Structure formats: structure tokens, C-alpha cells
Amino acid sequence: MSARLGSALTEHLRRTLFTSGRSFVLVEGVPTSVAEGMSRAWDDALPQLAIVSSSPALFGKHAMLNVSGTQLRNQPETRGVVLVLCDGEQVPDRQSLTMFESVSPSELLKTAEGMGILS
């Protein structure tokens, strides 16, 4: 079920992220299994996905290693970043994330479209 929620959250972001501009999104406090579902459903047409987890090996190219949120945000050619913080995880430069739009899985429950994505 958690992988399905992650996949649905990815689809929600696909439909709502600005494709013409840079998008910076923060998803925090999700279980590793939800982040795994997001990682599996992610594609390169979306902004960069960076997942902070105690098990980075699960996320391959989506694992956030040896880079800060500030560095991700300031990459000159980035189309944006979706930063996922798994349960209990933080980044050292937390204050730099104030420019990120916070999105939670509960966003899916706010609209009929979101409920449809979940089902």
C-alpha cells in the first residue's frame, strides 16, 4: 500500500509541477516505503528527485548523497528539485529549504482528482 501511495504522490506532482519553470518541492516525514514508490514511478521528465533516507542504497540515482539542499537548489541548469525526507531524516542546511513548497501525501485527499489517483 505504501508503494502505491508513493506512486500516486509522484503522479500528483507530475500533474501539478510547473513544467515551464523551476519547481522546488519538499515532502517530509514519509516512510521509506512511500519514498521507494515515488522513486520507482519517477521519470526524467520531472525535476530531480532527491531522497534523504537511512537506507540510501534503496534509491540509486535518487539518493541524496554528499550534497546539500542549497547545492541542489542552486544548480544553474536545474528544472527544480523534489526533496523527500524520510521519517526522522533531516538535512544540515534546513534553513535553505524555506523556498521549497511543502507537499504532503494528504494533498491527494483534497480533490476528486487526487482520490482518483489514489484508487
Biopython code that builds the backbone (N, CA, C, O; Angstrom):
import numpy as np
from Bio.PDB.StructureBuilder import StructureBuilder

atoms = [
    (1, "MET", "N", (0.815, -1.200, 0.000)),
    (1, "MET", "CA", (0.000, 0.000, 0.000)),
    (1, "MET", "C", (0.860, 1.267, 0.000)),
    (1, "MET", "O", (0.520, 2.246, -0.665)),
    (2, "SER", "N", (1.973, 1.254, 0.742)),
    (2, "SER", "CA", (2.823, 2.441, 0.813)),
    (2, "SER", "C", (3.470, 2.762, -0.536)),
    (2, "SER", "O", (3.586, 3.927, -0.916)),
    (3, "ALA", "N", (3.889, 1.717, -1.253)),
    (3, "ALA", "CA", (4.473, 1.950, -2.580)),
    (3, "ALA", "C", (3.427, 2.560, -3.509)),
    (3, "ALA", "O", (3.746, 3.411, -4.340)),
    (4, "ARG", "N", (2.200, 2.129, -3.368)),
    (4, "ARG", "CA", (1.105, 2.687, -4.178)),
    (4, "ARG", "C", (0.889, 4.155, -3.852)),
    (4, "ARG", "O", (0.647, 4.964, -4.748)),
    (5, "LEU", "N", (0.976, 4.507, -2.561)),
    (5, "LEU", "CA", (0.844, 5.901, -2.147)),
    (5, "LEU", "C", (1.984, 6.733, -2.744)),
    (5, "LEU", "O", (1.756, 7.846, -3.216)),
    (6, "GLY", "N", (3.204, 6.200, -2.726)),
    (6, "GLY", "CA", (4.335, 6.908, -3.320)),
    (6, "GLY", "C", (4.150, 7.124, -4.805)),
    (6, "GLY", "O", (4.457, 8.197, -5.326)),
    (7, "SER", "N", (3.651, 6.113, -5.487)),
    (7, "SER", "CA", (3.381, 6.226, -6.917)),
    (7, "SER", "C", (2.304, 7.273, -7.184)),
    (7, "SER", "O", (2.415, 8.058, -8.126)),
    (8, "ALA", "N", (1.274, 7.282, -6.362)),
    (8, "ALA", "CA", (0.189, 8.267, -6.517)),
    (8, "ALA", "C", (0.702, 9.680, -6.240)),
    (8, "ALA", "O", (0.312, 10.630, -6.919)),
    (9, "LEU", "N", (1.568, 9.813, -5.253)),
    (9, "LEU", "CA", (2.129, 11.129, -4.951)),
    (9, "LEU", "C", (2.983, 11.627, -6.123)),
    (9, "LEU", "O", (2.957, 12.813, -6.454)),
    (10, "THR", "N", (3.729, 10.729, -6.739)),
    (10, "THR", "CA", (4.507, 11.092, -7.920)),
    (10, "THR", "C", (3.587, 11.563, -9.042)),
    (10, "THR", "O", (3.871, 12.568, -9.695)),
    (11, "GLU", "N", (2.499, 10.854, -9.269)),
    (11, "GLU", "CA", (1.559, 11.253, -10.324)),
    (11, "GLU", "C", (0.942, 12.612, -9.998)),
    (11, "GLU", "O", (0.772, 13.438, -10.894)),
    (12, "HIS", "N", (0.611, 12.851, -8.754)),
    (12, "HIS", "CA", (0.076, 14.156, -8.339)),
    (12, "HIS", "C", (1.089, 15.262, -8.654)),
    (12, "HIS", "O", (0.729, 16.303, -9.203)),
    (13, "LEU", "N", (2.346, 15.031, -8.304)),
    (13, "LEU", "CA", (3.384, 16.028, -8.585)),
    (13, "LEU", "C", (3.576, 16.212, -10.085)),
    (13, "LEU", "O", (3.790, 17.334, -10.542)),
    (14, "ARG", "N", (3.505, 15.150, -10.845)),
    (14, "ARG", "CA", (3.629, 15.233, -12.315)),
    (14, "ARG", "C", (2.548, 16.170, -12.877)),
    (14, "ARG", "O", (2.808, 16.959, -13.786)),
    (15, "ARG", "N", (1.357, 16.070, -12.332)),
    (15, "ARG", "CA", (0.237, 16.882, -12.832)),
    (15, "ARG", "C", (0.271, 18.316, -12.334)),
    (15, "ARG", "O", (-0.321, 19.195, -12.959)),
    (16, "THR", "N", (0.952, 18.573, -11.221)),
    (16, "THR", "CA", (0.881, 19.906, -10.625)),
    (16, "THR", "C", (2.168, 20.719, -10.709)),
    (16, "THR", "O", (2.129, 21.939, -10.549)),
    (17, "LEU", "N", (3.313, 20.072, -10.956)),
    (17, "LEU", "CA", (4.560, 20.834, -11.038)),
    (17, "LEU", "C", (4.565, 21.700, -12.289)),
    (17, "LEU", "O", (4.026, 21.321, -13.328)),
    (18, "PHE", "N", (5.170, 22.842, -12.173)),
    (18, "PHE", "CA", (5.282, 23.729, -13.324)),
    (18, "PHE", "C", (6.324, 23.162, -14.278)),
    (18, "PHE", "O", (7.491, 23.019, -13.915)),
    (19, "THR", "N", (5.910, 22.845, -15.480)),
    (19, "THR", "CA", (6.839, 22.263, -16.440)),
    (19, "THR", "C", (7.671, 23.318, -17.150)),
    (19, "THR", "O", (8.729, 23.009, -17.698)),
    (20, "SER", "N", (7.208, 24.550, -17.146)),
    (20, "SER", "CA", (7.953, 25.587, -17.855)),
    (20, "SER", "C", (8.951, 26.317, -16.965)),
    (20, "SER", "O", (9.879, 26.951, -17.467)),
    (21, "GLY", "N", (8.774, 26.235, -15.668)),
    (21, "GLY", "CA", (9.676, 26.933, -14.758)),
    (21, "GLY", "C", (10.341, 25.970, -13.797)),
    (21, "GLY", "O", (10.200, 24.754, -13.921)),
    (22, "ARG", "N", (11.056, 26.516, -12.851)),
    (22, "ARG", "CA", (11.733, 25.704, -11.858)),
    (22, "ARG", "C", (10.806, 25.481, -10.667)),
    (22, "ARG", "O", (10.195, 26.423, -10.163)),
    (23, "SER", "N", (10.705, 24.238, -10.223)),
    (23, "SER", "CA", (9.867, 23.882, -9.089)),
    (23, "SER", "C", (10.738, 23.305, -7.986)),
    (23, "SER", "O", (11.611, 22.474, -8.237)),
    (24, "PHE", "N", (10.494, 23.752, -6.773)),
    (24, "PHE", "CA", (11.215, 23.240, -5.615)),
    (24, "PHE", "C", (10.184, 22.779, -4.603)),
    (24, "PHE", "O", (9.421, 23.580, -4.064)),
    (25, "VAL", "N", (10.170, 21.476, -4.353)),
    (25, "VAL", "CA", (9.141, 20.857, -3.518)),
    (25, "VAL", "C", (9.815, 20.069, -2.413)),
    (25, "VAL", "O", (10.835, 19.415, -2.632)),
    (26, "LEU", "N", (9.232, 20.137, -1.218)),
    (26, "LEU", "CA", (9.708, 19.378, -0.066)),
    (26, "LEU", "C", (8.600, 18.450, 0.404)),
    (26, "LEU", "O", (7.488, 18.890, 0.695)),
    (27, "VAL", "N", (8.913, 17.165, 0.475)),
    (27, "VAL", "CA", (7.997, 16.158, 1.013)),
    (27, "VAL", "C", (8.711, 15.580, 2.227)),
    (27, "VAL", "O", (9.761, 14.953, 2.084)),
    (28, "GLU", "N", (8.161, 15.780, 3.416)),
    (28, "GLU", "CA", (8.876, 15.310, 4.593)),
    (28, "GLU", "C", (8.060, 14.361, 5.450)),
    (28, "GLU", "O", (6.830, 14.371, 5.439)),
    (29, "GLY", "N", (8.787, 13.546, 6.188)),
    (29, "GLY", "CA", (8.177, 12.648, 7.148)),
    (29, "GLY", "C", (7.457, 11.459, 6.559)),
    (29, "GLY", "O", (6.520, 10.941, 7.168)),
    (30, "VAL", "N", (7.873, 11.013, 5.385)),
    (30, "VAL", "CA", (7.215, 9.856, 4.777)),
    (30, "VAL", "C", (8.013, 8.591, 5.092)),
    (30, "VAL", "O", (9.234, 8.653, 5.239)),
    (31, "PRO", "N", (7.344, 7.456, 5.197)),
    (31, "PRO", "CA", (8.062, 6.202, 5.394)),
    (31, "PRO", "C", (8.938, 5.882, 4.180)),
    (31, "PRO", "O", (8.669, 6.339, 3.069)),
    (32, "THR", "N", (9.966, 5.110, 4.403)),
    (32, "THR", "CA", (10.863, 4.704, 3.329)),
    (32, "THR", "C", (10.094, 4.017, 2.200)),
    (32, "THR", "O", (10.427, 4.186, 1.027)),
    (33, "SER", "N", (9.077, 3.250, 2.551)),
    (33, "SER", "CA", (8.302, 2.534, 1.522)),
    (33, "SER", "C", (7.562, 3.501, 0.593)),
    (33, "SER", "O", (7.412, 3.216, -0.596)),
    (34, "VAL", "N", (7.102, 4.627, 1.112)),
    (34, "VAL", "CA", (6.454, 5.638, 0.259)),
    (34, "VAL", "C", (7.498, 6.262, -0.672)),
    (34, "VAL", "O", (7.241, 6.466, -1.859)),
    (35, "ALA", "N", (8.677, 6.561, -0.119)),
    (35, "ALA", "CA", (9.758, 7.120, -0.940)),
    (35, "ALA", "C", (10.180, 6.128, -2.025)),
    (35, "ALA", "O", (10.502, 6.532, -3.142)),
    (36, "GLU", "N", (10.179, 4.836, -1.702)),
    (36, "GLU", "CA", (10.503, 3.817, -2.713)),
    (36, "GLU", "C", (9.483, 3.843, -3.852)),
    (36, "GLU", "O", (9.853, 3.751, -5.022)),
    (37, "GLY", "N", (8.201, 3.968, -3.509)),
    (37, "GLY", "CA", (7.163, 4.051, -4.536)),
    (37, "GLY", "C", (7.343, 5.266, -5.420)),
    (37, "GLY", "O", (7.135, 5.195, -6.631)),
    (38, "MET", "N", (7.735, 6.401, -4.810)),
    (38, "MET", "CA", (7.998, 7.606, -5.591)),
    (38, "MET", "C", (9.177, 7.384, -6.528)),
    (38, "MET", "O", (9.119, 7.744, -7.704)),
    (39, "SER", "N", (10.238, 6.794, -6.008)),
    (39, "SER", "CA", (11.442, 6.576, -6.804)),
    (39, "SER", "C", (11.165, 5.668, -7.998)),
    (39, "SER", "O", (11.648, 5.931, -9.099)),
    (40, "ARG", "N", (10.401, 4.618, -7.794)),
    (40, "ARG", "CA", (10.086, 3.689, -8.888)),
    (40, "ARG", "C", (9.236, 4.338, -9.973)),
    (40, "ARG", "O", (9.378, 4.020, -11.153)),
    (41, "ALA", "N", (8.350, 5.250, -9.570)),
    (41, "ALA", "CA", (7.441, 5.882, -10.529)),
    (41, "ALA", "C", (8.036, 7.131, -11.182)),
    (41, "ALA", "O", (7.461, 7.655, -12.136)),
    (42, "TRP", "N", (9.172, 7.612, -10.688)),
    (42, "TRP", "CA", (9.766, 8.858, -11.172)),
    (42, "TRP", "C", (10.329, 8.681, -12.571)),
    (42, "TRP", "O", (10.819, 7.606, -12.919)),
    (43, "ASP", "N", (10.259, 9.740, -13.375)),
    (43, "ASP", "CA", (10.908, 9.700, -14.679)),
    (43, "ASP", "C", (11.682, 10.987, -14.914)),
    (43, "ASP", "O", (11.484, 11.974, -14.205)),
    (44, "ASP", "N", (12.553, 10.979, -15.894)),
    (44, "ASP", "CA", (13.457, 12.094, -16.126)),
    (44, "ASP", "C", (12.780, 13.347, -16.670)),
    (44, "ASP", "O", (13.421, 14.396, -16.747)),
    (45, "ALA", "N", (11.511, 13.271, -17.049)),
    (45, "ALA", "CA", (10.795, 14.460, -17.494)),
    (45, "ALA", "C", (10.461, 15.375, -16.319)),
    (45, "ALA", "O", (10.186, 16.561, -16.505)),
    (46, "LEU", "N", (10.487, 14.819, -15.113)),
    (46, "LEU", "CA", (10.197, 15.582, -13.904)),
    (46, "LEU", "C", (11.478, 16.217, -13.369)),
    (46, "LEU", "O", (12.578, 15.806, -13.739)),
    (47, "PRO", "N", (11.337, 17.219, -12.495)),
    (47, "PRO", "CA", (12.537, 17.764, -11.852)),
    (47, "PRO", "C", (13.281, 16.668, -11.091)),
    (47, "PRO", "O", (12.750, 15.579, -10.872)),
    (48, "GLN", "N", (14.489, 16.963, -10.702)),
    (48, "GLN", "CA", (15.322, 15.996, -9.986)),
    (48, "GLN", "C", (14.639, 15.538, -8.692)),
    (48, "GLN", "O", (14.068, 16.350, -7.965)),
    (49, "LEU", "N", (14.704, 14.244, -8.417)),
    (49, "LEU", "CA", (14.218, 13.672, -7.173)),
    (49, "LEU", "C", (15.421, 13.378, -6.297)),
    (49, "LEU", "O", (16.357, 12.705, -6.728)),
    (50, "ALA", "N", (15.404, 13.883, -5.059)),
    (50, "ALA", "CA", (16.484, 13.653, -4.102)),
    (50, "ALA", "C", (15.867, 13.137, -2.814)),
    (50, "ALA", "O", (15.069, 13.829, -2.182)),
    (51, "ILE", "N", (16.235, 11.914, -2.421)),
    (51, "ILE", "CA", (15.634, 11.275, -1.252)),
    (51, "ILE", "C", (16.684, 11.129, -0.156)),
    (51, "ILE", "O", (17.760, 10.572, -0.372)),
    (52, "VAL", "N", (16.345, 11.642, 1.025)),
    (52, "VAL", "CA", (17.201, 11.513, 2.200)),
    (52, "VAL", "C", (16.618, 10.396, 3.048)),
    (52, "VAL", "O", (15.484, 10.477, 3.519)),
    (53, "SER", "N", (17.422, 9.348, 3.234)),
    (53, "SER", "CA", (16.959, 8.152, 3.929)),
    (53, "SER", "C", (18.119, 7.516, 4.679)),
    (53, "SER", "O", (19.284, 7.744, 4.352)),
    (54, "SER", "N", (17.791, 6.721, 5.681)),
    (54, "SER", "CA", (18.830, 5.969, 6.384)),
    (54, "SER", "C", (19.285, 4.780, 5.545)),
    (54, "SER", "O", (20.254, 4.110, 5.903)),
    (55, "SER", "N", (18.602, 4.508, 4.439)),
    (55, "SER", "CA", (18.946, 3.401, 3.529)),
    (55, "SER", "C", (19.111, 3.917, 2.102)),
    (55, "SER", "O", (18.310, 3.577, 1.232)),
    (56, "PRO", "N", (20.136, 4.731, 1.847)),
    (56, "PRO", "CA", (20.270, 5.337, 0.516)),
    (56, "PRO", "C", (20.440, 4.331, -0.621)),
    (56, "PRO", "O", (20.119, 4.640, -1.768)),
    (57, "ALA", "N", (20.938, 3.141, -0.320)),
    (57, "ALA", "CA", (21.137, 2.137, -1.376)),
    (57, "ALA", "C", (19.826, 1.738, -2.040)),
    (57, "ALA", "O", (19.833, 1.240, -3.166)),
    (58, "LEU", "N", (18.699, 1.947, -1.360)),
    (58, "LEU", "CA", (17.391, 1.608, -1.932)),
    (58, "LEU", "C", (16.994, 2.529, -3.086)),
    (58, "LEU", "O", (16.122, 2.183, -3.882)),
    (59, "PHE", "N", (17.629, 3.693, -3.180)),
    (59, "PHE", "CA", (17.147, 4.729, -4.084)),
    (59, "PHE", "C", (18.042, 5.021, -5.273)),
    (59, "PHE", "O", (17.705, 5.879, -6.088)),
    (60, "GLY", "N", (19.159, 4.344, -5.400)),
    (60, "GLY", "CA", (20.025, 4.527, -6.556)),
    (60, "GLY", "C", (20.309, 5.981, -6.854)),
    (60, "GLY", "O", (20.761, 6.720, -5.979)),
    (61, "LYS", "N", (20.046, 6.405, -8.097)),
    (61, "LYS", "CA", (20.352, 7.780, -8.505)),
    (61, "LYS", "C", (19.492, 8.820, -7.792)),
    (61, "LYS", "O", (19.797, 10.012, -7.842)),
    (62, "HIS", "N", (18.435, 8.391, -7.139)),
    (62, "HIS", "CA", (17.586, 9.337, -6.416)),
    (62, "HIS", "C", (18.035, 9.586, -4.977)),
    (62, "HIS", "O", (17.498, 10.467, -4.306)),
    (63, "ALA", "N", (19.014, 8.819, -4.500)),
    (63, "ALA", "CA", (19.519, 9.027, -3.137)),
    (63, "ALA", "C", (20.286, 10.342, -3.078)),
    (63, "ALA", "O", (21.074, 10.650, -3.972)),
    (64, "MET", "N", (20.055, 11.103, -2.035)),
    (64, "MET", "CA", (20.768, 12.367, -1.854)),
    (64, "MET", "C", (22.015, 12.080, -1.026)),
    (64, "MET", "O", (21.937, 11.822, 0.175)),
    (65, "LEU", "N", (23.171, 12.132, -1.695)),
    (65, "LEU", "CA", (24.451, 11.834, -1.054)),
    (65, "LEU", "C", (25.443, 12.958, -1.320)),
    (65, "LEU", "O", (25.561, 13.438, -2.448)),
    (66, "ASN", "N", (26.147, 13.370, -0.290)),
    (66, "ASN", "CA", (27.257, 14.330, -0.424)),
    (66, "ASN", "C", (26.870, 15.630, -1.114)),
    (66, "ASN", "O", (27.671, 16.216, -1.842)),
    (67, "VAL", "N", (25.656, 16.073, -0.887)),
    (67, "VAL", "CA", (25.197, 17.342, -1.457)),
    (67, "VAL", "C", (24.173, 17.931, -0.489)),
    (67, "VAL", "O", (23.486, 17.196, 0.221)),
    (68, "SER", "N", (24.076, 19.231, -0.466)),
    (68, "SER", "CA", (23.105, 19.890, 0.422)),
    (68, "SER", "C", (21.894, 20.361, -0.372)),
    (68, "SER", "O", (21.927, 20.416, -1.601)),
    (69, "GLY", "N", (20.840, 20.697, 0.336)),
    (69, "GLY", "CA", (19.658, 21.250, -0.307)),
    (69, "GLY", "C", (19.992, 22.535, -1.059)),
    (69, "GLY", "O", (19.459, 22.789, -2.140)),
    (70, "THR", "N", (20.870, 23.335, -0.485)),
    (70, "THR", "CA", (21.290, 24.582, -1.120)),
    (70, "THR", "C", (21.990, 24.297, -2.447)),
    (70, "THR", "O", (21.729, 24.967, -3.446)),
    (71, "GLN", "N", (22.880, 23.305, -2.457)),
    (71, "GLN", "CA", (23.586, 22.964, -3.689)),
    (71, "GLN", "C", (22.618, 22.483, -4.766)),
    (71, "GLN", "O", (22.761, 22.831, -5.938)),
    (72, "LEU", "N", (21.638, 21.684, -4.365)),
    (72, "LEU", "CA", (20.644, 21.219, -5.336)),
    (72, "LEU", "C", (19.853, 22.381, -5.912)),
    (72, "LEU", "O", (19.631, 22.458, -7.121)),
    (73, "ARG", "N", (19.430, 23.285, -5.036)),
    (73, "ARG", "CA", (18.619, 24.422, -5.467)),
    (73, "ARG", "C", (19.391, 25.369, -6.369)),
    (73, "ARG", "O", (18.815, 25.969, -7.276)),
    (74, "ASN", "N", (20.685, 25.508, -6.130)),
    (74, "ASN", "CA", (21.480, 26.497, -6.857)),
    (74, "ASN", "C", (22.147, 25.969, -8.121)),
    (74, "ASN", "O", (22.906, 26.699, -8.758)),
    (75, "GLN", "N", (21.889, 24.745, -8.494)),
    (75, "GLN", "CA", (22.454, 24.244, -9.749)),
    (75, "GLN", "C", (21.891, 25.069, -10.896)),
    (75, "GLN", "O", (20.673, 25.185, -11.026)),
    (76, "PRO", "N", (22.755, 25.646, -11.732)),
    (76, "PRO", "CA", (22.285, 26.600, -12.743)),
    (76, "PRO", "C", (21.315, 26.033, -13.772)),
    (76, "PRO", "O", (20.442, 26.759, -14.248)),
    (77, "GLU", "N", (21.439, 24.786, -14.123)),
    (77, "GLU", "CA", (20.589, 24.251, -15.184)),
    (77, "GLU", "C", (19.478, 23.350, -14.663)),
    (77, "GLU", "O", (18.884, 22.592, -15.430)),
    (78, "THR", "N", (19.195, 23.426, -13.374)),
    (78, "THR", "CA", (18.170, 22.568, -12.807)),
    (78, "THR", "C", (16.777, 23.044, -13.192)),
    (78, "THR", "O", (16.520, 24.244, -13.287)),
    (79, "ARG", "N", (15.892, 22.094, -13.409)),
    (79, "ARG", "CA", (14.484, 22.419, -13.651)),
    (79, "ARG", "C", (13.730, 22.431, -12.332)),
    (79, "ARG", "O", (12.529, 22.701, -12.292)),
    (80, "GLY", "N", (14.436, 22.141, -11.267)),
    (80, "GLY", "CA", (13.834, 22.093, -9.951)),
    (80, "GLY", "C", (14.275, 20.843, -9.220)),
    (80, "GLY", "O", (15.047, 20.031, -9.731)),
    (81, "VAL", "N", (13.763, 20.715, -8.013)),
    (81, "VAL", "CA", (14.114, 19.585, -7.157)),
    (81, "VAL", "C", (12.897, 19.209, -6.336)),
    (81, "VAL", "O", (12.190, 20.075, -5.820)),
    (82, "VAL", "N", (12.660, 17.916, -6.220)),
    (82, "VAL", "CA", (11.697, 17.400, -5.246)),
    (82, "VAL", "C", (12.539, 16.678, -4.212)),
    (82, "VAL", "O", (13.116, 15.625, -4.485)),
    (83, "LEU", "N", (12.602, 17.257, -3.023)),
    (83, "LEU", "CA", (13.402, 16.724, -1.930)),
    (83, "LEU", "C", (12.484, 15.965, -0.988)),
    (83, "LEU", "O", (11.527, 16.526, -0.454)),
    (84, "VAL", "N", (12.780, 14.685, -0.786)),
    (84, "VAL", "CA", (11.970, 13.824, 0.080)),
    (84, "VAL", "C", (12.791, 13.479, 1.312)),
    (84, "VAL", "O", (13.882, 12.921, 1.203)),
    (85, "LEU", "N", (12.262, 13.813, 2.484)),
    (85, "LEU", "CA", (12.903, 13.466, 3.748)),
    (85, "LEU", "C", (12.103, 12.344, 4.387)),
    (85, "LEU", "O", (10.965, 12.545, 4.811)),
    (86, "CYS", "N", (12.701, 11.168, 4.453)),
    (86, "CYS", "CA", (12.029, 10.027, 5.080)),
    (86, "CYS", "C", (11.921, 10.257, 6.586)),
    (86, "CYS", "O", (12.605, 11.118, 7.138)),
    (87, "ASP", "N", (11.069, 9.491, 7.238)),
    (87, "ASP", "CA", (10.850, 9.606, 8.681)),
    (87, "ASP", "C", (12.153, 9.774, 9.446)),
    (87, "ASP", "O", (13.078, 8.974, 9.301)),
    (88, "GLY", "N", (12.219, 10.822, 10.261)),
    (88, "GLY", "CA", (13.357, 11.040, 11.138)),
    (88, "GLY", "C", (14.588, 11.626, 10.482)),
    (88, "GLY", "O", (15.585, 11.855, 11.166)),
    (89, "GLU", "N", (14.560, 11.874, 9.203)),
    (89, "GLU", "CA", (15.728, 12.394, 8.491)),
    (89, "GLU", "C", (15.649, 13.916, 8.350)),
    (89, "GLU", "O", (14.562, 14.484, 8.250)),
    (90, "GLN", "N", (16.792, 14.551, 8.344)),
    (90, "GLN", "CA", (16.902, 15.997, 8.159)),
    (90, "GLN", "C", (18.112, 16.277, 7.273)),
    (90, "GLN", "O", (18.912, 15.385, 6.990)),
    (91, "VAL", "N", (18.230, 17.504, 6.853)),
    (91, "VAL", "CA", (19.410, 17.951, 6.116)),
    (91, "VAL", "C", (20.091, 19.027, 6.953)),
    (91, "VAL", "O", (19.420, 19.775, 7.664)),
    (92, "PRO", "N", (21.411, 19.111, 6.874)),
    (92, "PRO", "CA", (22.132, 20.079, 7.712)),
    (92, "PRO", "C", (21.771, 21.533, 7.416)),
    (92, "PRO", "O", (21.830, 22.376, 8.311)),
    (93, "ASP", "N", (21.408, 21.831, 6.200)),
    (93, "ASP", "CA", (21.104, 23.214, 5.818)),
    (93, "ASP", "C", (19.594, 23.445, 5.758)),
    (93, "ASP", "O", (19.083, 24.026, 4.801)),
    (94, "ARG", "N", (18.908, 22.998, 6.762)),
    (94, "ARG", "CA", (17.442, 23.064, 6.832)),
    (94, "ARG", "C", (16.898, 24.454, 6.486)),
    (94, "ARG", "O", (15.877, 24.562, 5.806)),
    (95, "GLN", "N", (17.560, 25.502, 6.939)),
    (95, "GLN", "CA", (17.084, 26.865, 6.697)),
    (95, "GLN", "C", (17.019, 27.204, 5.217)),
    (95, "GLN", "O", (16.261, 28.090, 4.821)),
    (96, "SER", "N", (17.800, 26.516, 4.392)),
    (96, "SER", "CA", (17.794, 26.806, 2.954)),
    (96, "SER", "C", (16.568, 26.246, 2.253)),
    (96, "SER", "O", (16.343, 26.531, 1.077)),
    (97, "LEU", "N", (15.777, 25.457, 2.958)),
    (97, "LEU", "CA", (14.603, 24.834, 2.345)),
    (97, "LEU", "C", (13.355, 25.705, 2.447)),
    (97, "LEU", "O", (12.277, 25.275, 2.035)),
    (98, "THR", "N", (13.474, 26.902, 2.980)),
    (98, "THR", "CA", (12.315, 27.778, 3.128)),
    (98, "THR", "C", (11.704, 28.156, 1.781)),
    (98, "THR", "O", (10.531, 28.521, 1.714)),
    (99, "MET", "N", (12.485, 28.073, 0.721)),
    (99, "MET", "CA", (11.972, 28.411, -0.603)),
    (99, "MET", "C", (11.297, 27.227, -1.294)),
    (99, "MET", "O", (10.769, 27.365, -2.397)),
    (100, "PHE", "N", (11.317, 26.060, -0.638)),
    (100, "PHE", "CA", (10.683, 24.868, -1.186)),
    (100, "PHE", "C", (9.205, 24.854, -0.793)),
    (100, "PHE", "O", (8.858, 25.191, 0.339)),
    (101, "GLU", "N", (8.356, 24.474, -1.708)),
    (101, "GLU", "CA", (6.927, 24.332, -1.419)),
    (101, "GLU", "C", (6.710, 22.989, -0.727)),
    (101, "GLU", "O", (7.122, 21.946, -1.234)),
    (102, "SER", "N", (6.072, 23.023, 0.412)),
    (102, "SER", "CA", (5.830, 21.792, 1.162)),
    (102, "SER", "C", (4.597, 21.069, 0.616)),
    (102, "SER", "O", (3.534, 21.668, 0.454)),
    (103, "VAL", "N", (4.755, 19.779, 0.338)),
    (103, "VAL", "CA", (3.665, 18.939, -0.159)),
    (103, "VAL", "C", (3.640, 17.678, 0.698)),
    (103, "VAL", "O", (4.685, 17.098, 0.993)),
    (104, "SER", "N", (2.454, 17.262, 1.090)),
    (104, "SER", "CA", (2.342, 16.026, 1.869)),
    (104, "SER", "C", (1.399, 15.067, 1.150)),
    (104, "SER", "O", (0.600, 15.482, 0.311)),
    (105, "PRO", "N", (1.498, 13.787, 1.483)),
    (105, "PRO", "CA", (0.602, 12.815, 0.858)),
    (105, "PRO", "C", (-0.882, 13.148, 1.065)),
    (105, "PRO", "O", (-1.727, 12.740, 0.267)),
    (106, "SER", "N", (-1.195, 13.883, 2.130)),
    (106, "SER", "CA", (-2.598, 14.235, 2.375)),
    (106, "SER", "C", (-3.171, 15.149, 1.294)),
    (106, "SER", "O", (-4.388, 15.306, 1.203)),
    (107, "GLU", "N", (-2.308, 15.757, 0.470)),
    (107, "GLU", "CA", (-2.776, 16.577, -0.655)),
    (107, "GLU", "C", (-3.686, 15.770, -1.577)),
    (107, "GLU", "O", (-4.596, 16.313, -2.204)),
    (108, "LEU", "N", (-3.428, 14.478, -1.649)),
    (108, "LEU", "CA", (-4.222, 13.611, -2.525)),
    (108, "LEU", "C", (-5.676, 13.504, -2.076)),
    (108, "LEU", "O", (-6.549, 13.164, -2.874)),
    (109, "LEU", "N", (-5.936, 13.791, -0.808)),
    (109, "LEU", "CA", (-7.292, 13.658, -0.268)),
    (109, "LEU", "C", (-8.131, 14.912, -0.446)),
    (109, "LEU", "O", (-9.317, 14.910, -0.117)),
    (110, "LYS", "N", (-7.543, 15.976, -0.958)),
    (110, "LYS", "CA", (-8.227, 17.262, -1.049)),
    (110, "LYS", "C", (-9.098, 17.426, -2.286)),
    (110, "LYS", "O", (-9.988, 18.276, -2.310)),
    (111, "THR", "N", (-8.849, 16.615, -3.320)),
    (111, "THR", "CA", (-9.613, 16.775, -4.553)),
    (111, "THR", "C", (-10.093, 15.417, -5.071)),
    (111, "THR", "O", (-9.558, 14.367, -4.715)),
    (112, "ALA", "N", (-11.102, 15.475, -5.909)),
    (112, "ALA", "CA", (-11.585, 14.233, -6.528)),
    (112, "ALA", "C", (-10.498, 13.641, -7.416)),
    (112, "ALA", "O", (-10.351, 12.420, -7.487)),
    (113, "GLU", "N", (-9.739, 14.492, -8.090)),
    (113, "GLU", "CA", (-8.649, 14.005, -8.931)),
    (113, "GLU", "C", (-7.629, 13.247, -8.090)),
    (113, "GLU", "O", (-7.177, 12.170, -8.481)),
    (114, "GLY", "N", (-7.268, 13.800, -6.945)),
    (114, "GLY", "CA", (-6.318, 13.156, -6.054)),
    (114, "GLY", "C", (-6.826, 11.807, -5.566)),
    (114, "GLY", "O", (-6.071, 10.838, -5.501)),
    (115, "MET", "N", (-8.095, 11.750, -5.226)),
    (115, "MET", "CA", (-8.699, 10.484, -4.791)),
    (115, "MET", "C", (-8.684, 9.476, -5.937)),
    (115, "MET", "O", (-8.455, 8.286, -5.718)),
    (116, "GLY", "N", (-8.927, 9.947, -7.148)),
    (116, "GLY", "CA", (-8.872, 9.073, -8.311)),
    (116, "GLY", "C", (-7.476, 8.517, -8.541)),
    (116, "GLY", "O", (-7.318, 7.346, -8.886)),
    (117, "ILE", "N", (-6.464, 9.355, -8.351)),
    (117, "ILE", "CA", (-5.076, 8.897, -8.499)),
    (117, "ILE", "C", (-4.777, 7.810, -7.481)),
    (117, "ILE", "O", (-4.120, 6.818, -7.796)),
    (118, "LEU", "N", (-5.258, 8.000, -6.266)),
    (118, "LEU", "CA", (-5.028, 7.014, -5.203)),
    (118, "LEU", "C", (-5.684, 5.674, -5.519)),
    (118, "LEU", "O", (-5.129, 4.614, -5.230)),
    (119, "SER", "N", (-6.866, 5.736, -6.111)),
    (119, "SER", "CA", (-7.589, 4.477, -6.361)),
    (119, "SER", "C", (-7.081, 3.833, -7.612)),
    (119, "SER", "O", (-7.559, 2.766, -7.996)),
]
sb = StructureBuilder()
sb.init_structure("model")
sb.init_model(0)
sb.init_chain("A")
sb.init_seg("    ")
for serial, (resi, resn, name, xyz) in enumerate(atoms, 1):
    if name == "N":
        sb.init_residue(resn, " ", resi, " ")
    sb.init_atom(name, np.array(xyz, "f"), 0.0, 1.0, " ", f" {name:<3s}", serial, name[0])
structure = sb.get_structure()
